[in-house]
Amino acid sequence: MDRTGMPIAVVASRIRREERLILESFERRGVRCEHVDPRKLTVLLADGRPPYRAALMREVSHSRATSVAATFGALGVPTLNRLGVLDVCGDKLRTALAFHAAGLPIPRAAAAWGVPSALDAMAKLGHPVVVKPVTGSWGHLTARVHDDEQGRAILEHRAALPNPQQHVFFLQEHIDKPGRDIKSYVAGDRVVCAIYKNAVGDWRTNTAIGGAATPCPITPELTELAVAAAHAVGGGFLGVDLLIDREGRMYANEVNHTPEFHGAIDATGADVAGFIADWAVAEIESLEAGGHREVSQR
């Protein structure tokens, strides 16, 4: 069945600047697209395949994104990024494990499931140590711990929270970086854009909490590590965070499966939304030519 005339669903509960630019990029290329708000979406399983050529997942809620991707995939609608990629990237520990399995340079890390064991892991990593929630974005609930007293207070607070995900303690050595790290945007095997995220009044560099974006040169070293990190979690269009220490060594840190990119546009002028549209169309055409189903790609 020829589905090329069906619209591509852009799945997002919020239309931010990024999603608006993506929709406009599809339209400029003559590609039918449709905004699908998952909060208003109903899928009757008995009706079979939903009426979409494919779905570009831009939903910021990880639980909604994975649920919609699983439903669409099982009913024959391929999703970009794939369900398996969403699953891994939505969990910082699983992302680190994927990097470790791929042999990538990463900060020394540990996982623990109790306060005493987490304190023991901190001692082995050495202070300062970074404590991260396994889920979440924008640097929220990420803390830099300088000693056991501070560490115990933070860990006991986490352990008292009702969300069981906060009871998984993911710890990393603190990389002494020159006030900045790197966000690279990877499409398949290509880095299409990269920025420095510069700390402003905070040790964290996240642009969502005030970090400033400036252009970053796309070097062969950056490309090699960013693409390898993207492949380690399953590939797609991804925001790959790299740390860089004061000696210039790079480390794979995290991957965002629904990256914001307005800061990258403003800093570099790159047409990131256009890259996403071109990448998505090429991926969909490749899937259609090969007859693959999303359910087989988990």
Disulfide bonds with the S-S distance in Angstrom:
none
